[in-house]
Amino acid sequence: MVAFVGVAWLEDLPPGRAMTVTIGDQKLALVNVGGTVHAIDDACLHAGLSLGEGALDGETLCCGGHGWRYDVTTGCLLGVPGLCVRTHAVQVVDGRIKVAVD
């Protein structure tokens, strides 16, 4: 059964921004795209660098290390079909960002 865990407050993640959070031993990147929050695994597939510390441009999150670009809605690397980081369901309840964990 999937449970949602509170990880951050929406006021701390304004539109157009990204941040990192940790749930147990999982590091996640949270991004706010026009008021919709998405969560993906925080490690770039290239060198494992933090995606949450990268630059967000619309729905594209760019890893600060070597410029790999991910679609935050799917977790997939742009231009490389099937190469994706895991995405996680998100709920925002009373201003609290909650992410699904299994």
C-alpha positions as CSV (number, residue, x, y, z in Angstrom):
1,M,0.0,0.0,0.0
2,V,1.2,3.5,-0.9
3,A,1.6,6.0,1.9
4,F,2.1,9.8,1.4
5,V,4.7,11.4,3.6
6,G,5.0,15.1,4.3
7,V,8.3,16.4,3.1
8,A,8.1,20.2,2.7
9,W,5.8,23.2,2.7
10,L,4.6,24.6,-0.6
11,E,5.6,28.2,0.5
12,D,9.2,27.0,0.6
13,L,9.1,25.8,-3.1
14,P,7.9,28.7,-5.2
15,P,7.0,28.2,-8.9
16,G,10.1,27.7,-11.1
17,R,12.2,26.4,-8.3
18,A,13.6,23.0,-7.3
19,M,14.8,21.6,-4.0
20,T,16.0,18.3,-2.5
21,V,14.4,16.3,0.3
22,T,15.1,13.0,2.0
23,I,12.7,10.3,3.0
24,G,14.5,7.5,4.9
25,D,17.4,6.7,2.6
26,Q,15.8,8.1,-0.5
27,K,16.8,11.5,-1.9
28,L,14.3,13.2,-4.1
29,A,14.2,16.4,-6.2
30,L,11.0,18.4,-5.8
31,V,10.1,20.9,-8.5
32,N,7.3,23.4,-8.8
33,V,6.2,23.9,-12.4
34,G,3.6,26.7,-12.5
35,G,2.1,25.6,-9.1
36,T,2.2,21.9,-9.8
37,V,4.7,20.0,-7.8
38,H,6.6,17.0,-9.2
39,A,9.0,14.6,-7.5
40,I,11.8,12.5,-9.1
41,D,14.8,10.6,-7.8
42,D,17.5,13.1,-7.0
43,A,20.5,11.4,-8.7
44,C,21.4,12.2,-12.3
45,L,21.8,9.0,-14.3
46,H,25.2,10.2,-15.7
47,A,27.3,10.8,-12.6
48,G,24.8,10.7,-9.7
49,L,24.9,14.4,-9.0
50,S,21.9,16.1,-7.4
51,L,19.1,17.1,-9.8
52,G,17.4,19.2,-7.2
53,E,20.3,21.5,-7.3
54,G,20.0,22.0,-11.0
55,A,18.3,24.7,-13.0
56,L,14.6,24.4,-13.8
57,D,13.2,25.8,-17.1
58,G,9.5,25.0,-17.5
59,E,9.2,21.2,-17.2
60,T,12.9,20.6,-17.9
61,L,15.4,20.2,-15.1
62,C,19.0,20.5,-16.0
63,C,21.7,18.7,-14.0
64,G,24.3,21.2,-12.9
65,G,27.2,18.8,-13.4
66,H,27.2,18.0,-17.1
67,G,23.9,19.5,-18.4
68,W,21.8,16.4,-18.8
69,R,18.2,17.5,-19.1
70,Y,15.2,15.7,-17.7
71,D,11.4,16.1,-18.2
72,V,10.2,16.4,-14.6
73,T,6.7,15.1,-15.6
74,T,8.1,11.8,-16.8
75,G,11.6,11.6,-15.2
76,C,13.0,10.8,-18.7
77,L,16.2,12.2,-20.1
78,L,15.4,14.4,-23.1
79,G,16.4,12.9,-26.4
80,V,17.0,9.4,-25.0
81,P,13.7,7.5,-24.9
82,G,13.5,5.0,-22.1
83,L,16.3,6.4,-20.0
84,C,14.5,7.8,-16.9
85,V,14.8,8.4,-13.2
86,R,11.9,7.3,-11.1
87,T,9.0,9.6,-10.5
88,H,6.9,9.8,-7.4
89,A,3.2,10.7,-6.9
90,V,2.7,14.0,-5.1
91,Q,-0.2,15.5,-3.1
92,V,-0.4,19.0,-1.7
93,V,-2.7,19.1,1.3
94,D,-3.2,22.3,3.3
95,G,0.1,23.7,1.9
96,R,2.0,20.5,2.9
97,I,3.8,18.7,0.0
98,K,3.4,15.0,0.4
99,V,5.2,12.3,-1.6
100,A,4.2,8.7,-2.1
101,V,6.5,6.1,-0.7
102,D,6.2,2.3,-0.9
